[in-house]
């Protein structure tokens, strides 16, 4: 897998991820620890909620997306280091048994004005389910290392 | 604890949470499952990284923030249901042993045009460490239920 530096990125590049199956027990375990609301914990309560069925916490979807990103072919030098987000939303619930994968698009590249050794890329990561329906859209800015600048 | 409906919210209201101590093992467990990068997993590797020491995944901080929100005195009717985010960033790393708490501010209230039974509130949630330094700022929009409208 190639590690990519600031200079290697360009607007329009796309990357992809593997797939991850969403387990019902993992939905409940994550929710019990971090988002203990009835519609993430219990099928019957979830049926009566706005979700009309058990749904993963949005933060769980974000965490699963991060897991897919770390394992994807999108490998910036220095790692995936978030420097703020422009957009994060969950257009559709994630259900037990869903199979998630990512579409990763570079939508901005910007050298740092103060530090020539680094810069920022803006990345749109769309998390899709097995029917290619977006379940999360997240546009974030990442800190990326530049190659050593040529001297002189 | 009072459950709050759309009509109960007003710009300027604030709410607060309990406190949560960040455990080193929990940082590593979360990272191993969802964000397996060296600076979230291993003290020695983290020392050599941009974080200069073990730091929690930003998504872990977001998840811990959600846990504090669910247990806070901010209790919208119908639960905490995210409808998109305006801002999410992590101004400072979260370290093992940090003690987190929230400052929750209502910054917008808007009835739904299409559905009078619901509306949206915009909430700024600042996650602070034991030195009252912000470690996460997140401005999100939540779906909130209105009281039944008076008939006639």
Interface residues (C-beta under 8 A of the other chain):
Chain A: X30 X33 X34 X35 X36 X37 X38 X39 X49 X50 X57 X58 X59 X60 X62 X63 X64 X66 X67 X70 X78 X79 X80 X81 X82 X83 X84 X85 X87 X88 X89 X90 X143
Chain B: X30 X33 X34 X35 X36 X37 X38 X39 X49 X50 X57 X58 X59 X60 X62 X63 X64 X66 X67 X70 X78 X79 X80 X81 X82 X83 X84 X85 X87 X88 X89 X90 X143
